[in-house]
Amino acid sequence: MAEEIIEGRNAVLEALRSGRPIGKILVAAGSRPGPLQELRRLARERGIPVQEVDRTRLDRLSGTGKHQGVIARALAREYATVEEILQIARERGEDPFLLLLDGIEDPHNLGALIRTAECAGVHGVVVPKRRAAGLTAAVGRASAGALEYMAVAQVPNLARCIEELKGQGIWVVGADPQGEQVYTAADLTGPIAVVIGGEGKGIGRLVKEKCDFLVQLPMRGRISSLNASVAGSLLMYEILRQRAAKGAE
């Protein structure tokens, strides 16, 4: 079974809380006990050994260079399927709410989007196999541990995935500067999948054509676009706001 490195106090702590299979936790010798108290307690309850090692060993293992003196050795995370994501929505008794990412290659953007998605109640994230960041330690750290609670599916063809979602009654909305309406004016209630494009390139042509409609975020400054994680966050929380308002009617 492949092994994965989880780096940083928050990421390791959330991995413990989520029940993620972990073989060992490495802690820098001489670390202050206070910040690691909860981590050590959870590890002890689960019978996971915590070993103090020289910080240089952690530096060698680290892929991000920002391990904060804590690294966990865990079983490699498996991708979910799109059907499993839809099953999560059914189990919660909620309309499906998915985030589709077209070409997000920056692990920090991917991690930030996963963090917002988890906070906004998204049932799962879908990424393509090509032109996309993988679920690395950098993504886990950028998500502040949210990756441990978010189902992520990897599909060979995002455009085909959109067609299948539409066939199941899910509306697909893309964020695009040329969108026909401002995102706050669109009806974003009901079963929905949000498509966010990659850094600098936006949504690909074929994927854009498969969307039911496109929305834009109003720009008033000299810069013509927002960071992908910021744009995605605004759109996800507008959906959350509209769902809450509809539920209050």
C-alpha positions, 0 to 999 in steps of 0.5 A: 500500500502506498504511503503519503506524508501529511505535514503541519500541525493542523493537517495532522490533527485533522487527519487524526480526528477524521480517523485516517489510517496513520502508521506513525507521527514524527515530531521535532525534538524539543518542540513546545508541548502545548501546541502538540498536546491534543495531537499527542492525546488523539494519537495515544487514544488510537495507538499511533506511535509518536516519535521525536526526531531531529528536525533535519530528518523532518526537513528531508521528508518534507515536500513543502518545507513548512512541516511545523515540526510535525509529519505523519506517515499515512496510507495514501488517500484514495479518490472517491467516485462521482457516484459516491459524492452524489450518495453523500448528498442523498444521505444528507437529504440535500440537493447535490452541490459539487465543485468542478475544477478545470485545470487548477494546477497550483496546490495552494489554490486547490487546497484553499478551494477544498477548504472553502468547499468543506466550509460551504457544505459542498458534497464533493470536488471533481478534478480531471486526471490531466492538467490538475494538481494531485492530492499532495502534502501541499494541498493538504496543508493549504486546506488546513485539514479540510481535505480529510473531510472532503470527497475528491473524485478524479475523472478522465474527461471533465466535459463528459462528467458534466454531461452525466451530471446534467443527465441526472438533473444537476445544473452546471454553472461556470464562472467566466468573465464573459458570463451572461449575468452577474453571479448574485443575479443568477438562480443558484438554488437546486441541484448544482455543480460549479465549474472554476477554471485554472489560473490565468486560462479560465475554463476550457472551451469544451467544458465551457460549452457544456455548462448550462450557463455562465456567470461573471463576478463584477470587476471594478478595479484595474485587474481583470480577474480574481484568483481562482480560489477567491472566485470559487469561494465567492460563488460557493458562498452565494449558493450557500446564501441562496439555499439558506434564503430559500429554506427560510421561505 
